[in-house]
Amino acid sequence: MKRALAVTTAMMALTGCAGGGNPAWDFLRGHIAARSTVLENWQPSDDAVARGAMQFAFGDFGGLNSDAMETVALPWKLTSAALVLYRSPDDVSPEALKRIMQGYGFLYPRTVANWPANAGDAPLPEAAIGIVLGTGMRSIPKIEVQIASTGCAACHAAPTYDAQGRPQTDKIWLGAPNPSLDLETYTQDIYSALVAGTADEERLIATTRRLFPTMTAREEKTLRDFVMPRLKARLADIARSGGRPLPFSNGHAGVTNGVAALKLQHGLLAGQSGVSERERGFTSVPHLADRTFRYRLLWDGAYSPPQYAREDLRLTTGDITADHVDALASITSYFTVPTMGMSDRAAVAAIPTVREAFAFVGTVRPQPFPGAIDTGKAERGASLFARSCSSCHGTYQETTNGIRLVSFPNVLKSVGTDPVRAEVLDDAAADSINRSPIRHYIRAESTGRYAPPPLTGIWQSAPYLHNGSVPSLAALLGLEERPTVFQTGGHAMDLEKVGVAYPAGYQPYSRPSLVDTRERGLGNGGHTRMFDDLTDDDRRDLLEYLKRL
């Protein structure tokens, strides 16, 4: 989900106290909160999956407030104006803002290809999909501000692909990983844009009015009197500490650094040297199809419901009960702490809403593979998968609804892949989580290993391995060399090799990132021994089968 953007501070937190939940105390301390405008304008449905899809695509989960603005949430209009001035000073327009956001990998869909049939037409987002907006207001003092944060769909919505592997960015697939979202560049640009913008306050406010002509006089006054002074102070603090809005890197397009963001929220990075180089636990955004078969969450299996034993546990279709899904949703609610800047208590309060969203998550399927599949090779590949892969990645069967995961082992393994991500969620981080209010719903441990995921939707999930360090399945399987350096983001798909592609004449829809696998946390080694006894023909057969999952 999305990411700490420590480039603004709370403009209304008059006492500087965080927390919330007590309306009287929140009023006295100057707290302000908003709700997703899309949800406010939506007529609730009786259909649980429809409600879940709305929460997944447009839900704020309680993260649009002045507390979250301490580290993550943003004053949207002012930030947008600063970005336009920074990136497109000669074209101050909504179209320019859209182009800028698309450059970071955000999507502006006209259609959601897998929107639930009973949910009616999918609403169009106010901004990019995954940018959740809401307007917070107070009467004493008179305050109005549009607050923005990142929701589930920022990371978990992807373009669909046509039969040539070309992305269709206006037709998205919810639950698939966004392969182009570049949170590192987005964060750095917001900081640089706000530094430049606040140097000429009148120009920035005038640009905000021009970009948002319906902005009220009350909101303009809020931006001038409350936001701007606190923003300038925060930017000065960042400049004095080295000019980095975050003490860690978010990596390249398509990956996140959630553990470092969580440590920041828990105060575990303060005063430490070498944070940026050490905390490089980059993780590729996963596909959400069949994730309910897991009970160990995160790439290292660090989170699990307290009721599960600390041992490998195979789950079958019959184990995916309502109680099991609710337990996973309760853990997932905690993801709002690093991604939306919410407090641990606020994350607990969001559990019912996250559980509602899981009614949709449990239905997510991948987009059917858009290219040709050699059925003979795929049939042979199915036998190879059962022999070489299923002990870690689960058992699939043919059903009347197509191929389906029916059993998943939930194991922890060391297969020689880059160890950094498994190391950075250490005992101190696990202990901090286990002492927090979420402890009744989550048990955290430093595993030092990785939890092999289900492979449903793997063709939509390039680049590969937990850190996005291998650009194609062909390279992962050893049919070609794993490149040391490659680009990703805004790419097409090579439907033969199943991976990142930039064909001749192709124009990327976002700015590509360079992935250098020699850097810490981005190693592309490992996960090879299980293929040692396979011939090249075997590997091609296995690749063909993986297209079907």
N, C-alpha and C positions, 0 to 999 in steps of 0.2 A: 502495500500500500503505500505509498507514498512517502513523505520524508521530512525530516526536521529542516526547516528553513529559518535558521536563527538570524534573521535579518531585520525583524521588526520587534517591538515590544508592545505590551499591553498599553493602550492609550487611555483606558478608563480605570485601570486597577489602582484606585486612589491610595490604597494602603499598601499595595505591593503584595498582598496576601493571595495565595493560591488556594484552590480547593473547591468550594462551592457546595451546593446541595441544600443549604438553609436559606430560604428566600429573604428573610429579614436581614441576615448577615450579609448576603450577597448584595442587597440594596445598599446597606451602609458602607460597604467597602468599595462601591462603585462598579460592581460587576455588571457586565452586559452580555447577553446571549442572543443568538439568532437561530432560526430553523431553516432548513433547506427550502428555498422558495418554490422549487419544483414540487416538493412534497406538500407544501402549504396549499398549492393550487390544484392538488390532485384529489379526486374523489375516491376514498379508500374502497378497495374491492373486497368481496367476500371470498375470493380465491386466494389461498395461502401462497401459491407460487407467484401469482401476480404481485401480491404485496411484497414478497421477497425480492422479486426482480426490481421493483421500485426502490427498495432500500439499498440493494446492491449497487444500482446505477446512480442513485441520486441522494442516498441517505447521508446525513451529517453525523449521526451517532452521538450527538451532544458535543461535537468538536468545534462548533462555531461560537466562540466566546472569547472574552478578554483574557482569560487564563491561558488559552491555547495560543493567543497572540504573543505570549512571552517568548515562544520559540518557533512556532510553526505557522499558525493562521496569519493571514495577511489582510490589510485594508485594500480590497481588490481594485477599486477605481484608481487610487493613487499609485499603486504598484504597476498597474497596466499602463498608465500614462508614462511612468518612468521608463518602463521597458520600451515603449514606442519611441520616446525621445532618444534612448540609448541605441536602439537597433534601426530605427527608421525615422530620423528627424525630419525628412522631407515629405513624409506621408503619414500624417496623423489621422488615422481612420480605423474603424473597426476591422476593415480588411487587412490593414497592416498588422494589427494586434493578432489576428488569426494566423497570418503567415509566420509571425514570430513564434507563437505558441506551437504551431506545426513543426517549426524547426527543432524544438525540444522533444518532438515525438508525440505531442498531444493530438488527439483525434477529434474531428468535428463531423460526426455521423449524421446522415439523413435517414438511415435505416439500421435497425438492429436485427440481424439475420436470424438470431435464435431467440427473439423476444417471445415470451409465452403466449400461446394462442388465445388464452382467456383473459389477457391483460389489456386488450384494446391496442391502439396504436402506441408505440413507444414515444414518450415526450422527447422533444429536442432539448438538449442541455442549454442553459443560459450562456455558458462559455464552452470550453472543451469538455468532452466527457471525462468525468473524474475530477473536475474542478467544481466543487460544491459551494454554492453561494447562498447567503442569507443576510438579511438586513437586521441589525440589532439597534434597538432604540431605548432611550431613557427619557423620562420627563424632568428629573432633577439629578444632575444638570441636563439641559436639553441636548441630547446626543443622538446622532443617527450615523451609521456607517455600514457599508456592505462588506461583510467578512467572507473571505475565501479560505478553503482548506482542500486537501486532497482526499478523495474518497476511494473506495475499492476499485472503481472502474478506471482510475488513472493507470494502474499497473495491470489490471485484469480485464482489459478489452483490447482486441487486436483487429487489424484489418482482415477482411476475408480475402481469399486469393482465387484468381480465375484459372482456367485450364492451362494457361501459359506460366503460371506462378507469379503473375503481376498482382500487386496489392490493390484492393479496392477500399480506399481509406474512408469513403463515405458510407460504406456498408460494413458494420463491425460485427464481431463475435464476442459476446460477453462471456467471461470466464477463461478465455484464452490469454496467454501472456502478451503484454505489449512489448514487442521486441525492440522498440525504438525510443522509449521514454528515457531521456537523459537528464536525470535529476541533478547530477553534478554540475553540468553547464547551466541548467535552469537556476540553481541556487546561486552560483557564482555571478550569473548575469543580473539576478535581482539585486544582489548586493552592489555590484558596480553601477547598475542603473540608478539605484536610490542614492548612492554617493554623488553621482553626477547631477541627478535631478534636484536634490535638496540644496545643492550649491546655488541654484537660482530658484528660490521658492515660488516666486510669482509666475515664472514661466511654467513650472511644474503644475501649479494649480490651474493656470489658464489652459494647459494641455489637457488636464483632467476634465475641465468643463467642455472642451471641444470634443473630446473622445466620448464623453457621456453627457450629452446635452440635456437629459432629463434629470441630472443630479440636482437635488434640492438645495436651497440656501442653507438649510439646517445641516446637511451633510458636509457642504463646503466649509461651514464654520467649524464643524467637528474636526475636519482634516487640518484646518489651520490652527485651532486652539488646543487640541488634544493630541492629535496624531503627530504632527510635524515636530513639536519640541521633543517628544519622547523618542521619535525616530532618529533625530539628529544626535541625541545623546547616545543612543545605542550604536549608531554607526561610528561615532567617535570612540566608543569602547572597543569596537571590533578593530578599528584602525590601530589603536594603541597596542592591541594584542597580536598584531602581525598582519592584519588585513584579510584574514580568512573568516568568512561568516560561520563556518563549522570547523572544529578541530580535526575532522576526519574527512576522507574522500568518499563520495557516493559511487565512484567507479565509472564505467562506460555505459553506453546506451543498453537498456534491457536488463541491467542488474541493479540491486539495491544494497544498502549496508545497514540493515535493520538492527544488528547487534550493537554497532557503534552508536546508532541513534538512541537505542534504549539505554545504553550506559550513560550517554549524555543526560537523558532525562532523570536518571537515578543518581547523578552527580559522581559517577565513577571515573570520569575523565579529567576532572578538575585538578589543576596543578601538576599534571603528569607531562613529562617531556616525551617527544617522539611519538605522539599519539597518531599523527597522520600516517606514518609509515607502519606502525604496529597494528593499528585497528583497520586492517584491510580485509575484512571478512565478507567479501563480495559474494552475492548469491543471485543466480539467474531467477527471474520471476517464473514460477511454475504454472502449468495448466491446472485448472481446478477440477477437471473431470475426474470422477472416481476418488477424489481426495477423502471422502467420508469412509473409505476402507482403511484409513490410517488411524492409529491411536497415538503414534509418536509424531508430533508436528515439528516443523522446521527441518532444514536440510540435515541437521545433526541429531534429529529426534530428541531435542532437549526438553520439549514440553509434552506432558501427557496428563490426562485426567488423574486425580489422586486415587480413584478407585481401581486403577489398573496396576497390576504387579509390574515390577521392574524386570521384565523378561520378555523374550520374543513371544508374540501372541498372534497367531493366524486368525484373521477375521474373514468370514464368509458372508454371502449375501444376507443370510438370516440374522447376522449379528448387527446389521446396520439398522438398529432400532431408533425410535424417536429419542430415547434417553441417551443413546450413544451420540447421535447427531447434536443434541443439545449440549452434551459435554464438550464436543469439539468446538461448537459455537462459543461457548463460555471462554475457552482458551483463546479463540480468535479475537474475541472482544479486546483482549490485552494488546493486540497488534495496534490498537488506536493510540497507545502510549508513545511508541516511537514514530508512528506515521502521522498522527494528528496532534501530537503534543498534549494529549489529555493526561490528567492525573490518574494514578492507580484507582482511586475511588471512583472517578468518572468512568473509567473503563468497566468497573464492576456494574455501575448503574446502566451502562449501555448493553449489558448482556441480553435482556429481552429483545432489544431491537436487532442485535446481531443474530440471535436465534431466528428471528423472523426472516432475515436475509438468507439464512441457510435453507429455507424452504425452496429457494431458487437454486442455491449452490448445489444442492443434492440432485438437481435435474440436469446439470450442465453436461453436455456431450460435445465432443470436438466437431468442427466443421468436417464433413466427409472429404477425404483426400480428393483434390480437384483434378489430379492428373490420371494417367493410365496406370493400371496395376496388372502385372503379369500373374494371372491366377495360379498357373502351374508353379512358378517360383514361390509365390506366397504360401501355397500349400506345403511345399517342402520347408519353407521358412518357419511355418507354424511348429513343425516337429523339432526343428533346431531351437526355437525359442523355448519350448517345453523342456528341452534337455539342458540348455545352457543358461537360460535367463530367468525362468519362472521361480526358482528357489529364492531369488531376491525381489523380483519385480511382479510376481503374482501369476495366477493362472487365468487364462482367457478361454472362453468357449464360444462356439457358434450358437446363436439363439435366433428366434424368429424376428428379433429386432436388430440383428447384426451381431458382430463380435462384442462380447461383454466380459469385463473382469468379474470373476465369481469367487476368487479367494486371494487374499493378500497376506504375506507372512510377517510384516512389521519387524524386520530384523535390523541390526546395526552392523556395519561392515567397515573394514579398511581395505580399499582396493587400489591403494597407491596414488590416489588423486591428491591434488594440492591440499595440505593439511590446515592451512591458516584459518579457514572459516570454522572448522571444528575446534580449533584452539581458542579462538577469541571469546566464545561464550564460556568463560572460565568459572571456577567455583565462586568467586566474588560476585559475579553477575547472577549466578543461580541462587546464591544465598540471599541477595537483595530482592529477587523476585519472590522467593519463598517466605520472606518476612513481610511482604506487602499485602494489602487487602485482597489481592487476587489469589492468595494462597489457598483459599477454600475451593478454588476451581481449577487450579493448575499446580503441577509439581514440576519444578525445573531441576535439571541436572546437567553438569558438564560431562558429555559423553566421550569427547575426543575422537568420535568416529562419525560416519554418515549413515543416514537412513535411506536406503534405496527407494525411490518413489514408484508409484504406478506409472506405466508408460502410455496410458491413454492420452491421445492427443499429441504424441511425441513429434509427429511431423510438423505441428504448429509451434514447436517449442525451440527452434534453433535460435542462437547457438547452444551447444550442449555442455554437459557436465554441470556440477553445482555452481560453477563460477562463470559459465558462458565462455569457456576458453577454447572450444572446438567448433568450427563453423558449420559442420555438416555431419550427418550420420555416416556418410561414406568415409570421412576422415576418422570418425570415432571408431568405426569397425575395422580400420586398417586397410581400406581399399585405396587410400591415397595418404600421403604424408599429412600429419597435422601441422598446419602452418605456424610459424613462430609469431608472425604479425599478420593481422587481417583487419578488415573493416566490418562494422555491423551498425545497423540502424538505418531506417528508411529504405531497406533493401527489398528486393524481390525474392522469390524462392526458386531454387533449382530443384525441380520436382524429380529429377533422376537421382541426384546425389542427396537430396532432401537436406537443404541447408541454405545459408545466406548466399545471395547472388546479386551481382550488379552487371547485368548483360549490356552489351554494346548499345549505346543510345538511350539507356535507361536513366531517368532523372529521379534520384531519391526524394521521397516525400518529406524527409527530415534530414538534419545534418548527421552524417555518419560519424561514428567514433572509431578510434584506432585501439585495437586490443593488442597489447604487447605481452605475450605469455612469459616473458622473462622477468616481469615485475612480480613483486611479492603479492601473493593472493591470487594470481592469475595463471599459475602453472597449468599446463595442458597434459601432463603425464598421467599415467595410471589407467585403470579399467581396460587392461589389455590381456591379461592372462586367461580370462574366460573365453577369449577368441583363439587361443593358441592352436587348438586342434581343429579349427575350421579352415577349409580351403577358401580361395577367393570366390569360387562358385557358391559355397555355403554362405559366405558373407553377403553375397548379392541376393541370395534367396531370403536370408534373414532381413535384409534391408527392405525387400519387397513386402514381407509380412508386416514390418513395423509401420508401413504406410497405412495399413488397415486399422490400426489400434486407435 
